[in-house]
Amino acid sequence: MTPEEIVGSSVQELITAMRDTMRDAPGVGLAAPQVGLDWQLAVIEDRPEYLLKIPPAQLEERQRRPVPFHVLVNPTLTVESAETVEFFEGCLSLAGFTALVPRATRVRVDYLDENAQAQSIVAEGWYARILQHEIDHLRGALYIDCMDSRSFSTVDNYLRYQGSLNRGE
């Protein structure tokens, strides 16, 4: 996507619609392929209210903190840590299901923002997981493509046997 396209009204309207869709779900990210567009664009936000009902120990274990709303256009992801950790993930594309997914604990993402300005993020913990999940969508992959297959479950069964599921996963 060119800088001129990014700042154009059609892309700006799409960004607003994707943000609203993500918040309504609620979710922590949404990629253009999830709404039927083959564009390298994703929106991300892990709102503070999503973290309120999560026990502090669980927040710390996941290194989960609020992430302000932002837009990634044409992102490139670089894994900065060979260390991985597994946590349950869900997806707006596969509502009602969850599975354990190994993800790198630290990544760097270079991208253009909604103003077509070059940006770079170094993220750890849950934020790194969100970035990897959304960029997977841009590459044509879902979390089920890299999950621990024996962990795939309905959310109902997960809640019954594993405990609480965090909103926004």
N, C-alpha and C positions, 0 to 999 in steps of 0.2 A: 504494500500500500504506500503510495507516495505522500509526502508531506502535504501537498495540495489537496489530496483526497481526504486525508485525516482531518483537516480543519474545515472541510466542506460541510454543508448543512446536512447531507444525507448520513454521513458518518457520525456527526455530532448528535443527530436525532437517534441513531442506532445506539450510541453509547448511553443516552438517557433511558431509552427503552430497556436496554439490557440491565442497567443499574436497577431500575424499578422492578423488573422481573426477578432479578437475584434477591432483592430485598423482600419481595412478596412471597418467595418460596418457603421459608427463608434459606439462603445459602451464603457461602463465603466467596463464591466465584462463579463466573459464567463466561463461556467462550463462544465466539461467533458460530462455530460449527454446530453448537447445541441449539441454535436458533435457525439453522438451515443455510448459513452463509459460509462459503469457503474463504474466509478472510482470516488473517493473522491478527486477531484482536480479542482481548479478554478484559473483563472487569473483575476487580478483587476488592473485598472489604470484609474484615472480621470485626463486626460491631461489638462494642463493649457490653451491650445487653445480652449477647449470646454467651458471654462468659459468667454472668451473674449466678447461675444455678449450678455451675461446675465446681466441685470441691477444690480448694486451693492446692491440695497435693496433686490432683490430676492436672490442673493447669501447669504446675511446675514440671511434672513428669513430661508433659507434651511441649513444654516451653511455649505455651500459648498465651499471647497477648493481643490486645486490639490492634487492628491494622486499618488505617484510614483508607477510604475509597480512592482507588487509582485505576488507570487504564494502561494496558500493555498493548502496543502495536509492534508487529514484527519482532517479537522477543527472541533472543538467543539465550539459552540456559547453559551454564557451565557448573558442573558439580565441583565443589571446592573441598569436600570431605568424603573420603572413601567409607566413612562410618555410616551405617544405615540403622534405622529403627523401624519397627513394625507397630502400626496402630490401625484401628478400624477406620475405614473411610466409607462414605456414601457419596452419592452423586445425584444431581437433579435429573440426569438422563436415565437413571435407573432407580427411580423412587421406590422406597420400601425395601431396599436391599443394602447389605453392608458386607465388608470383608477386610481381613488384615492385608495391608499393603506395605511392603518395605520401601522406604524412601531415604534418600541422602539427608543427612542432618544439616548440611550447609551448602547453599548454592549462590551463584551470582547470576543475575539476569540483566542483560543490556537490552534496551527497548526505546521506542519513541512513546511519549505520553500523548494525551489528547490534544495537545497544542503542537504536536510534531517536533517536540524538543527531545534530544537524546538524554537518556537517563540510565542509571545503573543502580541496582539494588544488590546488597549482600544480605541474605536472610538465613536465619537458623530456626530450628524447631518447627513449630506448626506452620509458621509463615512459609518456610522453605517447602513444606509439604503442599500447601495450597498452590504455590507457584508451579511446582512440578506437576500437580494434578491438572491445572488449567493449561499449561503448555503441552502436556500429553494430548489434550483435546485438539490443540492446534496441529498436532502431528498425526491426528487420526486414531488416537488410542484412548481407551477408557481404563479406569482402575482395574476392571476385571481382566485386562490383558497382562497385568503384572501382580495380581493378588496371589496370596496363598490359597490355592483352590479348595483346600479342606476347611477354610474358614468362611466361605461364602454362606450367607444366611439371610433370612428375612429379618427386618428390623424387629418384628414382634418376637421372634425366637432369640435374637440377640438380647433384647431387654429381659426376656424370661430367664436366660441362662447366664448372661454376662454382667448384667447390671444396667446402669443408666447410659443412654446414648446422648452425646452432646449435640445440642442444636448447632447446625452449621457444618456438621461433618458430612 
